[in-house]
Amino acid sequence: MATTTNKDYYALLGVKKTATAEEIRKAFRKLARRYHPDVNPGDKKAEEKFKEISEANDILSDEKKRKVYDQLGFYSDQIDPAQAEAYARQQGGGGVPVDFDGFDFSGFSGGGSPAGTGASSWGSFKDIFSGIFSGAQQPQKSRGPQPGSDLEYQATVDFWTAIRGGQARLQVHRQETCPTCHGQAHTGGPTQCPECNGSGQVTQMGGRMKFNIPCPRCNGTGRVSNDCPTCHAEGVVDRTETVEFRIKPGTRDGQRIRLQGKGNAGLNGGQPGDLFLIVRTGTHPVFARVGDDIQVSVPVTIAEASLGAKVDVPTIDGRAQLKIPPGTQSGQKLRLRERGVENAQRPGQRGDQIVTVEVVVPTLQDERSREIMRELGKLNPQDPRVELFNKL
């Protein structure tokens, strides 16, 4: 099958260009039931319509044929799909000459040309095909400076470094400017391209069609340079580097640190990218950090909780005294103001320390202690479960 007319196959089937294979199949079956010659005996218009939708279905239901049709606007079995895609990508720039010498247009058939017109009827095909490729790209120019890409790493620091600040290190894999070519990707030249002998064009065959296209080696310039052997013409090389960075006092978990210019190197003199570090703070066996506040649990005796007392509690600055009010219950939270972590964004401003009181019930070792406890229960006969049952 060789079709060269600019028929809109999607419109013939009544589907969108984004239609799936299943949608195309259903649309054809619906129209085929309507226009099939067996359903319309002697109806020439219905017969012609059936031929058109059959042709459309034949092209659009075949993945390779549909790809050529989408690229070029028509389909011919003389055209290689891979070449059609490559040529379609070239549209939009100046012009690439297309040499049709040696191509026998009479080898095509079908496609809506009037019967008996012969090879001259294919002049329109030649004009169409030439018009498609007259909009191809000019040879690419050398790239200008391109900035390097940013990098992002997670940096884990211990609990105390995050609170007090300090220096930290991290190994980073990044791209650096090639020391041999200094980021230029080449180490000599330019010289005449051996692929096209300096013409900037090479000939490529597509069936019996011959095309002059930009030389892929020199991008149509006719000149090439020697690729850098160190970076293999990339302009950059991979390196593992140990990066030092400063942790501010009070740095929180998840906080981002930006190290300017420590990302991947740029190309052709472009600026390097930045390195972004996501800080992950370690934990502590005693203290728990929530924002700028420090949380800690402190055990107290029944006597201290009942009568009240001053007890020593640990803080991130050392020991401090905490006043336990009389009648303090287990689980009650008490606050030590400005004993928390310094705010990294507002130096001098600190969070609080939240102390959770845990009343420790003693294990009675002798009968005298048990008698005292029984007497204490008689003197204070309140039932702590009354309120619980009142809520039922």
C-alpha positions as CSV (number, residue, x, y, z in Angstrom):
1,M,0.0,0.0,0.0
2,A,1.3,3.4,-0.9
3,T,-0.7,6.4,0.1
4,T,0.5,10.0,-0.5
5,T,-2.6,12.2,-0.3
6,N,-3.1,14.5,2.6
7,K,-6.2,12.8,3.9
8,D,-7.2,13.4,7.4
9,Y,-7.6,9.8,8.6
10,Y,-8.6,10.8,12.1
11,A,-11.5,12.9,10.7
12,L,-12.6,10.1,8.4
13,L,-13.0,7.8,11.5
14,G,-14.3,10.6,13.7
15,V,-11.7,10.2,16.4
16,K,-9.1,12.5,17.9
17,K,-5.4,12.3,17.1
18,T,-4.8,11.1,20.7
19,A,-7.2,8.2,20.2
20,T,-6.2,4.8,21.5
21,A,-6.0,1.7,19.3
22,E,-9.2,0.4,20.9
23,E,-11.0,3.7,20.2
24,I,-9.9,3.5,16.5
25,R,-11.0,-0.1,16.2
26,K,-14.5,0.7,17.7
27,A,-14.9,3.8,15.4
28,F,-14.1,1.7,12.3
29,R,-16.4,-1.1,13.2
30,K,-19.3,1.3,13.7
31,L,-18.7,3.0,10.4
32,A,-18.1,-0.3,8.6
33,R,-21.5,-1.6,9.6
34,R,-23.0,1.6,8.2
35,Y,-21.2,1.8,4.8
36,H,-20.4,-1.9,4.0
37,P,-21.3,-2.7,0.4
38,D,-23.4,-5.7,1.6
39,V,-25.5,-3.2,3.5
40,N,-25.7,-0.7,0.7
41,P,-25.9,-2.8,-2.6
42,G,-25.3,-0.6,-5.7
43,D,-24.6,2.6,-3.6
44,K,-21.3,3.9,-5.2
45,K,-21.0,6.7,-2.6
46,A,-21.3,4.2,0.3
47,E,-18.7,1.9,-1.5
48,E,-16.3,4.8,-1.8
49,K,-16.8,5.8,1.8
50,F,-16.1,2.2,2.9
51,K,-12.9,2.3,0.9
52,E,-11.8,5.5,2.6
53,I,-12.5,4.4,6.2
54,S,-10.8,1.0,5.4
55,E,-7.7,2.9,4.3
56,A,-7.8,5.1,7.4
57,N,-8.2,2.0,9.6
58,D,-5.3,0.2,7.9
59,I,-3.0,3.1,8.6
60,L,-4.1,4.1,12.1
61,S,-4.4,0.6,13.5
62,D,-0.8,-0.2,12.5
63,E,1.6,1.4,15.0
64,K,4.5,1.9,12.5
65,K,2.2,3.2,9.7
66,R,0.5,5.6,12.1
67,K,3.8,6.9,13.3
68,V,4.9,7.7,9.7
69,Y,1.5,9.3,9.0
70,D,1.7,11.5,12.2
71,Q,5.2,12.6,11.3
72,L,4.7,13.4,7.6
73,G,1.0,13.9,7.1
74,F,0.8,10.9,4.7
75,Y,1.9,7.3,4.5
76,S,3.9,5.3,1.9
77,D,5.3,1.8,2.3
78,Q,8.4,3.1,0.5
79,I,9.3,5.3,3.6
80,D,11.3,4.0,6.5
81,P,9.6,4.9,9.8
82,A,12.8,5.7,11.6
83,Q,13.9,8.1,8.8
84,A,10.5,9.7,8.8
85,E,10.8,10.5,12.5
86,A,14.3,11.8,12.0
87,Y,13.2,14.1,9.2
88,A,10.2,15.3,11.0
89,R,12.4,16.4,13.9
90,Q,14.3,18.6,11.5
91,Q,11.4,20.9,10.7
92,G,11.4,24.5,11.8
93,G,14.7,25.9,10.7
94,G,16.2,26.8,7.3
95,G,16.3,24.3,4.5
96,V,17.8,20.9,3.8
97,P,18.0,20.0,0.1
98,V,16.3,16.8,-0.9
99,D,17.6,15.0,-3.9
100,F,15.0,12.9,-5.7
101,D,17.3,11.8,-8.5
102,G,17.0,8.1,-9.2
103,F,13.7,7.8,-7.5
104,D,11.0,6.1,-9.6
105,F,7.7,7.6,-8.6
106,S,5.8,5.3,-10.9
107,G,6.5,2.6,-8.3
108,F,3.8,4.0,-6.2
109,S,0.1,3.1,-6.5
110,G,-3.2,4.2,-5.0
111,G,-3.5,7.2,-2.9
112,G,-6.3,8.9,-4.7
113,S,-4.5,9.9,-8.0
114,P,-6.7,10.0,-11.1
115,A,-6.4,6.8,-13.1
116,G,-4.1,6.9,-16.1
117,T,-2.2,10.1,-15.1
118,G,1.1,8.1,-14.8
119,A,4.3,9.5,-13.2
120,S,3.3,13.1,-13.9
121,S,0.5,12.7,-11.3
122,W,3.2,12.2,-8.7
123,G,4.5,15.7,-9.2
124,S,2.3,16.8,-6.3
125,F,3.8,14.1,-4.1
126,K,7.3,15.3,-5.0
127,D,6.2,18.9,-4.1
128,I,4.6,17.8,-0.9
129,F,7.7,15.8,0.2
130,S,10.1,18.6,-0.8
131,G,8.0,21.1,1.2
132,I,8.1,19.0,4.3
133,F,11.9,18.9,4.3
134,S,12.4,22.5,3.2
135,G,11.6,23.5,6.8
136,A,14.4,21.4,8.4
137,Q,16.9,22.8,10.9
138,Q,20.1,24.5,10.1
139,P,23.2,22.8,11.4
140,Q,23.5,23.3,15.2
141,K,25.8,26.0,16.4
142,S,28.2,25.3,19.2
143,R,26.5,25.6,22.6
144,G,27.1,28.7,24.8
145,P,27.8,28.7,28.5
146,Q,25.4,26.4,30.4
147,P,24.9,26.5,34.2
148,G,25.6,23.4,36.2
149,S,22.7,21.5,37.9
150,D,22.0,21.7,41.6
151,L,22.6,18.8,43.9
152,E,20.7,17.7,47.1
153,Y,22.0,15.5,49.8
154,Q,20.9,14.5,53.3
155,A,23.4,15.4,56.0
156,T,23.1,13.6,59.4
157,V,24.6,15.4,62.4
158,D,24.5,14.3,66.1
159,F,22.1,15.7,68.7
160,W,24.6,18.0,70.3
161,T,26.0,19.5,67.1
162,A,22.5,20.4,66.0
163,I,21.9,22.2,69.4
164,R,25.3,23.8,69.9
165,G,26.4,24.3,66.4
166,G,29.7,23.2,64.9
167,Q,31.5,22.0,61.7
168,A,30.4,18.9,59.8
169,R,31.6,17.0,56.8
170,L,29.9,15.1,54.0
171,Q,31.2,13.2,51.0
172,V,29.5,14.4,47.8
173,H,29.6,13.0,44.3
174,R,29.6,15.9,41.8
175,Q,30.8,16.9,38.4
176,E,33.8,19.1,38.1
177,T,35.2,21.0,35.2
178,C,37.6,18.8,33.2
179,P,41.2,19.7,34.1
180,T,42.4,18.7,30.6
181,C,40.1,20.7,28.4
182,H,39.0,23.2,31.0
183,G,35.3,22.4,30.2
184,Q,35.6,22.9,26.5
185,A,35.1,19.2,25.7
186,H,37.8,19.4,22.9
187,T,41.6,19.6,22.9
188,G,42.4,20.8,19.4
189,G,41.2,21.7,16.0
190,P,38.9,22.4,14.3
191,T,39.8,20.4,11.3
192,Q,38.0,19.2,8.2
193,C,35.3,16.6,9.1
194,P,36.3,13.2,7.7
195,E,32.6,12.1,7.5
196,C,31.5,14.7,5.0
197,N,34.9,15.9,3.8
198,G,34.1,19.4,4.9
199,S,30.8,19.8,3.0
200,G,28.6,19.7,6.0
201,Q,26.2,17.2,4.4
202,V,26.0,13.5,3.9
203,T,23.7,11.4,1.6
204,Q,21.2,9.0,3.1
205,M,19.1,6.6,1.2
206,G,15.5,5.8,2.1
207,G,14.3,3.0,-0.2
208,R,14.9,4.4,-3.6
209,M,14.9,8.0,-2.3
210,K,18.1,9.9,-1.7
211,F,18.4,12.7,0.9
212,N,21.1,15.2,1.6
213,I,21.1,15.8,5.3
214,P,23.3,17.7,7.8
215,C,26.4,15.6,8.7
216,P,25.7,14.1,12.2
217,R,29.4,14.1,13.1
218,C,30.0,17.9,12.6
219,N,26.4,19.0,12.9
220,G,26.6,20.4,9.4
221,T,29.5,22.7,10.0
222,G,32.1,20.7,8.0
223,R,34.6,21.1,10.8
224,V,35.3,18.9,13.8
225,S,37.5,19.2,16.9
226,N,39.4,16.5,18.8
227,D,37.4,15.1,21.6
228,C,39.0,15.4,25.0
229,P,40.2,12.0,26.1
230,T,39.8,12.7,29.8
231,C,36.1,13.7,29.8
232,H,35.1,12.0,26.5
233,A,33.9,15.4,25.1
234,E,31.6,16.0,28.1
235,G,33.5,18.9,29.5
236,V,33.1,17.6,33.1
237,V,34.4,14.7,35.1
238,D,32.9,12.8,38.1
239,R,34.6,13.4,41.4
240,T,34.0,12.5,45.0
241,E,34.7,15.4,47.3
242,T,34.6,15.9,51.1
243,V,32.6,19.1,51.7
244,E,32.8,21.0,55.0
245,F,29.9,23.0,56.2
246,R,28.8,24.9,59.3
247,I,25.9,24.0,61.5
248,K,24.3,26.9,63.2
249,P,23.3,26.5,66.9
250,G,19.7,25.4,67.0
251,T,19.6,23.8,63.5
252,R,16.4,21.8,63.3
253,D,15.7,18.4,61.6
254,G,14.8,18.9,58.0
255,Q,16.4,22.4,57.7
256,R,18.0,23.1,54.3
257,I,21.5,24.5,54.0
258,R,22.6,26.0,50.7
259,L,26.3,25.9,49.7
260,Q,26.6,28.2,46.7
261,G,28.7,26.9,43.8
262,K,29.2,23.4,45.3
263,G,26.8,21.7,42.8
264,N,27.7,20.3,39.4
265,A,30.1,22.3,37.2
266,G,28.7,24.3,34.3
267,L,29.6,23.7,30.7
268,N,31.5,26.0,28.4
269,G,32.3,28.4,31.1
270,G,28.8,28.3,32.8
271,Q,28.3,28.9,36.5
272,P,28.3,25.8,38.8
273,G,25.1,24.8,40.5
274,D,24.5,24.9,44.2
275,L,24.6,22.1,46.8
276,F,21.5,21.8,49.1
277,L,21.9,19.9,52.3
278,I,18.9,18.5,54.2
279,V,19.9,18.3,57.8
280,R,18.9,15.2,59.8
281,T,19.5,15.5,63.5
282,G,20.4,12.5,65.8
283,T,18.5,11.5,68.9
284,H,19.5,11.4,72.6
285,P,18.7,8.8,75.2
286,V,17.4,11.3,77.8
287,F,16.3,14.4,75.9
288,A,13.7,14.7,73.1
289,R,13.6,17.8,70.9
290,V,10.4,19.3,69.5
291,G,11.1,22.4,67.6
292,D,13.1,24.6,70.0
293,D,11.7,22.9,73.1
294,I,13.4,20.1,75.0
295,Q,11.3,17.3,76.6
296,V,12.4,15.1,79.5
297,S,10.7,12.7,81.9
298,V,11.8,13.0,85.6
299,P,10.8,10.4,88.3
300,V,9.7,11.7,91.8
301,T,8.7,9.8,95.0
302,I,5.2,9.7,96.4
303,A,6.3,12.0,99.2
304,E,7.8,14.5,96.8
305,A,4.7,14.5,94.7
306,S,2.3,14.7,97.7
307,L,4.1,17.2,99.9
308,G,5.9,19.2,97.2
309,A,9.7,19.5,96.8
310,K,12.6,20.9,94.8
311,V,14.4,18.3,92.7
312,D,17.3,18.3,90.4
313,V,16.5,17.7,86.7
314,P,18.9,17.4,83.7
315,T,18.9,20.2,81.1
316,I,21.0,20.7,77.9
317,D,23.0,23.2,80.0
318,G,23.5,20.9,83.0
319,R,21.6,20.4,86.3
320,A,18.8,22.7,87.3
321,Q,16.3,22.8,90.2
322,L,12.6,22.2,89.5
323,K,9.9,23.0,92.0
324,I,7.3,20.2,92.4
325,P,4.0,21.6,93.6
326,P,2.2,19.7,96.4
327,G,-0.3,17.2,95.0
328,T,1.5,16.8,91.7
329,Q,0.1,13.9,89.7
330,S,2.0,11.4,87.6
331,G,2.1,12.5,84.0
332,Q,1.8,16.2,84.9
333,K,3.9,18.5,82.8
334,L,6.0,21.4,84.3
335,R,7.9,24.0,82.4
336,L,11.4,25.4,82.8
337,R,11.3,28.6,80.8
338,E,14.1,29.4,78.3
339,R,15.9,26.1,79.1
340,G,15.4,24.8,75.6
341,V,17.3,25.3,72.3
342,E,18.4,28.6,70.8
343,N,16.5,29.5,67.7
344,A,18.8,29.3,64.6
345,Q,17.0,32.1,62.9
346,R,16.7,34.4,66.0
347,P,19.9,34.2,68.1
348,G,19.3,34.8,71.8
349,Q,15.8,33.5,71.7
350,R,15.4,30.0,73.3
351,G,12.7,27.5,73.7
352,D,11.5,25.9,77.0
353,Q,12.2,22.6,78.7
354,I,9.0,20.6,79.3
355,V,9.4,18.2,82.3
356,T,6.9,15.2,82.6
357,V,6.6,14.1,86.2
358,E,6.6,10.3,86.8
359,V,5.5,9.4,90.3
360,V,7.4,6.2,91.4
361,V,5.4,3.8,93.6
362,P,7.7,2.2,96.2
363,T,8.0,-1.5,96.8
364,L,7.3,-1.9,100.6
365,Q,10.0,-4.1,102.2
366,D,8.7,-4.5,105.8
367,E,5.5,-4.7,107.8
368,R,6.0,-1.3,109.4
369,S,5.9,0.4,106.0
370,R,2.8,-1.5,105.0
371,E,1.1,-0.4,108.3
372,I,1.9,3.3,107.6
373,M,0.6,2.9,104.1
374,R,-2.7,1.4,105.3
375,E,-3.1,4.1,107.9
376,L,-2.4,6.7,105.2
377,G,-5.2,5.1,103.1
378,K,-7.6,5.4,106.1
379,L,-6.8,9.0,106.7
380,N,-7.3,9.8,103.0
381,P,-10.2,7.6,101.9
382,Q,-10.8,9.2,98.5
383,D,-11.5,6.8,95.6
384,P,-9.5,8.0,92.5
385,R,-11.9,6.0,90.2
386,V,-15.1,7.8,91.1
387,E,-14.6,10.4,88.4
388,L,-14.0,7.7,85.8
389,F,-17.2,5.9,86.6
390,N,-19.2,9.2,86.7
391,K,-18.3,9.7,83.0
392,L,-20.0,6.4,82.0
